[in-house]
Amino acid sequence: MQLWVGLGNPGPQYALHRHNVGFMALDVIADLHRFGPVQKKFQGWLQEGRIGGDKVLLLKPATFMNESGRSVGEALRFYKLDTGALTVFHDELDLLPFKVKVKQGGGTAGHNGLRSIDQHLGPDFRRVRLGIGHPGHKDRVTGHVLGNFAKTEQDDLTDMLGAVATEAEWLARRDDVRFMNDVALRQQDS
């Protein structure tokens, strides 16, 4: 069993923020792979399903970004899973918009959701980094991250989320390289 966590902030006012792309990715995965209904559990929203032959739990913490680790830790403890079973989908300033990279462990790069998970569970979990690009100057980062994707970005966003969901079986199988390659190829074809 694996736990896949999408990071974001709860509430309709945040739904289209770049910071919520982790939530968006889980929604598309749940839809494409026909996951079960949403359940309120672990201070968040949980859906159960299968991707290929693997049982996967999708969790969107409802604790707000800065407290994501509480929700994630609670779910891992309940299912008696360690961080080896955890994959976190999050926005990444240090990647070009709509690029997708997978990384095992590492720092938090100032990301409050990752920092919270790191504080609760340590840094050794897999991350699916969803590029949102850097606005160019550190003074503009907060507005960029907490701003909505632009209308001109909607097609690229849809393509990225669709590619991630379509190729999710490679993630479930722990073939991160194949996942990244196939997502990139699928994005080139769109």
C-alpha positions, 0 to 999 in steps of 0.5 A, a space after each residue: 500500500 502506498 500513500 500519495 499526498 497532494 499539497 495545497 490549501 483548502 477552500 475554493 479561493 485557493 483552488 486555482 493557485 499555483 501552490 495547489 497544483 498538488 491537490 490538482 494532480 491528485 484530483 486528476 489521478 483519482 478521476 482517471 483511475 476511478 478512485 472511491 468516494 472522498 472520505 473525511 479522515 486524518 484532518 483531510 480528504 482521503 480516497 482509496 483505489 488501485 493504480 495497476 496492481 497497487 493499492 494507493 491512498 490519495 490524501 489532500 490535507 485540509 490543515 493548510 499548507 503549514 500544517 500538512 505534516 500533522 495530517 500525513 503523519 496521522 495517516 501513515 501511523 494509522 496504516 502502519 506505513 513508513 516514509 518509504 510508502 509516501 509520495 508527496 506531489 507539490 509545486 516547485 519554484 525551481 523547475 520551469 513551468 509544467 516540468 515534472 521531476 521525481 526526487 527521493 529525500 532532500 531539503 524543503 527549499 522554503 516550501 512550508 508544506 514540505 517543511 511541515 512533513 519533514 518536521 513530523 516524519 523526516 526528509 526521506 520521502 519521495 517527491 513529485 515536483 511540479 514546476 511552476 517557475 520562478 517569478 524572477 525576484 524573491 520579492 515576487 515569490 509569494 504573489 506568484 505562488 499564491 496567484 492563480 495560473 494564468 489563462 494562457 497557462 491552462 492548456 499546459 497545466 491540463 496537459 501536465 496533470 493529464 500526463 502525470 495521471 496517465 503515467 501514474 502506474 510507473 510511479 506506483 511501480 516505483 519506476 521514477 525514471 520511466 514515469 518522468 520520461 513518459 510524462 515528458 514525451 506525452 507533454 511533447 505530443 500535446 
